[in-house]
Amino acid sequence: MSAAATRARPRGATSQGWTWWGLFVIETVPLGLLGLLLAWLTDGLGAVFNATYLGLAIVGSFRVRRSDLLAAFIVPPIAYAAALVIASPALGLGGSILLGLGATVSSGLAVAAPWIFAATVAAFAVAVWRGRTGR
């Protein structure tokens, strides 16, 4: 950044992009609501849910602040698990609430492991590219 660009920035302004917390919220809330809708309509999550997760992970890794670049590939799997917690009432909980929630989340993570791995690798690749090019 040039000296002129540094002086032009208003006092107290932060760098452009989402924080790690904003990244978590922006990935979790839409994915959780989509999961609720899909589980209610189709009795499952399916490829639409997982493809949306992959897209959100990639977009998030492009939009996160450079200072929070490490979160670009750490937050998406956590956001996926949180979205499963949000969608779990529509997926059906058997037995006690905690046992049903644990079973829903663990089976959802196991079934979607290839998608979670692909999204993490893609977000990592974008984060490395952004870190090396300074973008």
N, C-alpha and C positions, 0 to 999 in steps of 0.2 A: 504494500500500500504506500502511495507516495505521501510526502509531507503535506501537500495541499489537500489530499483526500482526508488525511487525519484531522487537519484543522477544520475542514468543512463539516465533519460529523458533529451533531449537537452534543453538548455536555450530558453525560449520563446515558447516551444511546448505546445499545448493545449490538452485537453482530447480528446479521440477518439469519433467519432460519428458526426452526423449532428447537426448543430445549428437549432434554431427554424426557422430561415429564410430559410435555406437550406431545411428543412423539408417541409415548405410551397411550395417552388419552385418545389421540387421533387414530391410532391403530385399533385400540380396544373397543371403543364405543360403537363405531360403525360395524365392526366385525361381530360384536356381540348382538347388536340389533338385527343384523342380517341372519345370524345363527338362530335367533328367536323366531324370525319370520320363516326361514327355511324349515326349521324343525316343526313348526306349527303346520306348515303347508304340506310337507313331504315326509314327515316322520324321520328325518335324518338331515345331515348337513351336506354331504356330497361334494362334487368337484367345483361347484360355483363358490361355495364357502372357501375352499382351499385356494382356488385361483384368485379370489379377492384378497385373501391373506398374502399370497405371493406378490400381488400388485401393490398392496399397501406397504409391504416390507421394502420393496424396491423404491417406491415413491418416497417413503420416509427416509431412506438412506440418502436420497438426493436432497431432501429438504432440511435435514437436521443441521444445526449449527456446527461449524468446524470444531469448536471447542467441545462439543458433545458427540464427536464422530465415533467414538468407541461404542456409544449407545446404539448406533445404527444397526448393528447386528446382534446386540445383546437383548434389546427390548422386544423385537418381534416374537421370539418364542414365548416370552413371558406374557405378552399381549395376547397370543393365541390361547394360552391356558386361561387367562382372565376372561377372554371371550367365551370359552367353553363354560366357565362358571356362570356367566350371564345367560347363556343359552340353555343351560342344564334344566331349568324348570319345564321347558317345552319338550325336552328330550325324554322326560319321565325319570323320576327318581324312585327306585325301589327300596323298601326298608327304611332305615333311619335316614335323616337328611344328610348327615355327614358321611355315612357309608355310601349312600346313593350318589352324592356329589363327588366323592373320591373315585367311585367306580366310573362315573360318567367322564370325568376329566382324564383319568388314567387311560381308559379305553379310547377316548378321543385323541389323546396324544399318541398312543400306540398306532392307531389306524392311520393317522395323518403324518407319521414320521418322515416319509419321503418328501412330502410337501414342506414340512418344517425345515428339514435339512436343506432342500433346494432354496428356500427363501433365505435361510441364514447364509448360505454360500453366496447367493446373489447379492445380498446386502453387504456382506464382507467385501466382495469384489468391488462394489461401488465405493465403499468407504476407503479401501486401499487406493483406488483410482483417484478419488477426491483428495486424499491425503498426499499422494505423490505429485499431483498436478497443482495443488494449491487452490482448488475450487471449492 
